[in-house]
């Protein structure tokens, strides 16, 4: 005949089995194995970081003020662009991390010249020697001509493409 002790042992066995299954699930789900297919996630994060930095530089500080991207292209100031851009992308948000991240860039401006050809000019940054890099780009509106683009048609307002190649050192 079955006693109450047998019922308690059965309930205890079911509870123990449930705890083992939950523990195994937690251990397996918190373990990260980086495979070749997952490496692109790091590149996507770097690309998003570059897009965010260009978006912040394309936003004016106050209403009616010019944005940083337009100012640096019109004034031909790749040094200011580099300082501002690297200040955004290399800024560490984790308090436990000392210093900055090690992201470098190479920038170029693409535009259509007066003879309807696509031309480009370098716009600061380092020389790229590595394999893994990402490219981010942003259209920059130019309400006035820039000395860095002498063959740009200045009779009308133009937009140029600022393309930045990013990589980790």
C-alpha positions in Angstrom: 0.0 0.0 0.0 1.3 3.5 -0.9 2.0 5.8 2.1 2.3 9.5 2.3 6.1 9.2 2.3 6.0 7.9 -1.2 4.0 10.9 -2.4 6.5 13.3 -0.8 9.4 11.5 -2.5 7.6 11.8 -5.9 7.0 15.5 -5.4 10.6 16.0 -4.3 11.8 14.2 -7.4 9.7 16.3 -9.7 10.8 19.5 -8.1 14.5 18.4 -8.3 14.1 17.5 -12.0 12.5 20.9 -12.6 15.4 22.7 -10.8 18.0 20.8 -12.8 16.3 21.6 -16.1 16.0 25.4 -15.2 19.7 25.4 -14.1 20.9 23.8 -17.2 18.9 26.2 -19.3 20.4 29.2 -17.5 23.9 27.9 -17.9 23.5 27.2 -21.6 21.8 30.5 -22.4 24.4 32.7 -20.6 27.4 31.1 -22.3 28.4 32.9 -25.5 30.3 31.1 -28.2 31.7 33.5 -30.9 31.5 31.7 -34.2 32.5 32.9 -37.7 28.9 33.8 -38.4 28.7 36.1 -35.3 31.8 38.2 -36.0 29.8 40.6 -38.2 28.0 41.7 -35.0 31.1 43.6 -33.9 31.3 45.3 -37.3 27.6 46.2 -37.1 28.2 47.8 -33.7 31.1 49.8 -35.1 29.0 50.9 -38.1 26.2 52.0 -35.8 28.7 54.0 -33.6 30.0 55.8 -36.7 26.5 56.6 -38.0 25.5 57.9 -34.6 28.6 60.2 -34.4 27.9 61.6 -37.9 24.2 62.1 -36.9 25.3 64.1 -33.8 27.7 66.2 -35.9 24.9 66.8 -38.4 22.6 68.2 -35.7 22.9 71.9 -34.9 23.6 72.9 -31.3 20.8 75.5 -31.3 18.0 76.6 -33.6 19.3 78.4 -36.7 23.0 77.5 -36.0 25.0 75.6 -38.6 25.8 72.0 -37.9 29.4 70.8 -37.5 29.5 68.8 -40.7 28.5 71.8 -42.9 30.9 74.0 -41.0 34.0 71.8 -41.4 33.4 71.2 -45.1 32.7 74.8 -46.0 35.7 76.0 -43.9 38.0 73.2 -45.1 38.8 72.1 -41.5 39.5 68.3 -41.4 41.3 68.8 -38.1 38.1 70.0 -36.4 36.2 67.1 -38.0 38.8 64.6 -36.8 38.8 66.0 -33.2 35.0 66.0 -33.0 34.4 62.7 -34.7 37.1 60.8 -32.7 35.8 62.5 -29.5 32.4 60.9 -30.2 33.4 57.4 -31.3 36.3 56.9 -28.8 34.4 58.0 -25.8 33.9 55.1 -23.3 30.6 55.0 -21.4 31.7 52.4 -19.0 33.1 53.9 -15.8 35.3 50.8 -15.1 37.1 51.3 -18.5 40.0 53.7 -18.2 40.8 55.9 -21.1 39.3 55.7 -24.6 38.5 53.2 -27.2 41.0 52.8 -30.1 39.0 53.6 -33.2 40.6 55.3 -36.1 39.2 56.7 -39.4 39.8 57.9 -42.9 37.4 60.3 -44.5 36.7 61.4 -48.1 34.2 63.7 -49.7 32.5 62.7 -53.0 30.8 65.2 -55.2 29.7 65.9 -58.8 32.0 68.4 -60.5 31.1 70.9 -63.2 31.6 68.4 -66.0 29.1 66.0 -64.4 31.8 63.5 -63.2 32.0 62.1 -59.7 35.1 63.4 -58.0 36.5 62.8 -54.5 38.9 64.5 -52.2 40.5 63.1 -49.0 39.3 64.8 -45.8 41.6 63.7 -43.0 42.2 60.6 -41.0 44.9 57.9 -41.0 46.0 55.4 -43.5 44.1 52.1 -43.4 46.2 48.9 -43.3 43.9 46.3 -41.7 41.3 43.9 -42.9 38.2 44.6 -40.9 36.7 48.0 -41.4 33.3 49.6 -42.0 32.1 52.5 -44.0 29.6 55.1 -42.9 28.4 58.0 -44.9 26.3 61.1 -44.6 25.0 63.7 -47.1 26.2 67.2 -46.2 24.3 70.2 -47.4 26.5 73.1 -48.6 24.6 76.4 -48.8 27.8 78.2 -49.9 30.9 77.0 -51.9 33.9 75.4 -50.2 37.5 76.0 -51.0 38.3 72.3 -50.8 36.0 71.6 -53.7 37.1 74.1 -56.4 35.3 72.4 -59.3 31.9 72.0 -57.5 29.1 73.9 -59.3 28.6 76.8 -56.9 25.7 78.4 -58.8 23.2 76.3 -56.8 23.1 74.8 -53.3 24.7 71.3 -53.4 25.0 68.3 -51.2 28.2 66.3 -51.0 28.7 62.7 -49.6 31.0 62.5 -46.7 32.3 58.9 -46.4 34.2 57.7 -43.3 36.0 54.4 -43.1 36.3 53.2 -39.5 38.5 50.5 -37.9 39.7 49.4 -34.5 43.4 49.4 -33.9 
